[in-house]
Amino acid sequence: MTRPMKPSHKILLVLFGVIYLISPVDLIPELLVPFLGWVDDGVVLYAIYHLLRYNRLPWTLFFKKRNKP
């Protein structure tokens, strides 16, 4: 189990996520690839939601789950 985040880190991550969603600069631009361009915004929205709801980042986005033998 992971430790809960500090409130200041949580606020900064949510703020950076909202700035990314508002800014015109994207990893995958919506103008060039319309439906695929929304995927990166959806991942950021999911991460913000998970952070606010569970007070931690969704590590499943970053690491594979290890299967026990």
CORRAUR-V286073 format. One record per residue. OMEGA is omega in degrees with one decimal (999 if undefined). NEAR is the number of other ideal C-beta (glycine too) atoms within 10 Angstrom. Layout:
OMEGA_NEAR ; OMEGA_NEAR
//
This chain:
-178.9_4 ; 178.3_9 ; 174.0_7 ; -178.8_11 ; 172.7_16 ; -179.9_9 ; -179.2_9 ; 177.2_8 ; -179.9_12 ; 179.4_16 ; 179.6_11 ; 179.6_12 ; 177.7_16 ; 178.8_14 ; 177.4_11 ; 178.2_12 ; 178.8_19 ; 177.5_13 ; 178.2_9 ; -179.5_15 ; -178.1_13 ; -173.8_7 ; 179.3_8 ; -179.6_7 ; -179.8_6 ; 172.2_16 ; 176.7_11 ; -176.2_13 ; 179.6_13 ; -178.6_14 ; -178.6_8 ; -179.0_9 ; -168.9_11 ; -174.3_9 ; 179.2_8 ; 179.0_11 ; 179.3_15 ; -177.3_14 ; -179.3_12 ; 176.2_16 ; 177.9_16 ; 178.3_9 ; 178.2_14 ; 177.6_17 ; 178.1_14 ; -179.8_12 ; 178.0_17 ; 179.5_19 ; -178.3_12 ; 178.7_16 ; -179.2_18 ; -176.2_12 ; -173.0_9 ; 177.4_12 ; 175.0_13 ; 178.7_14 ; 177.2_17 ; -174.8_14 ; 177.3_11 ; 176.4_9 ; -171.8_10 ; -174.8_8 ; 174.2_7 ; 177.4_7 ; -179.3_6 ; 176.2_6 ; 177.8_5 ; -179.4_3 ; 999_3
//
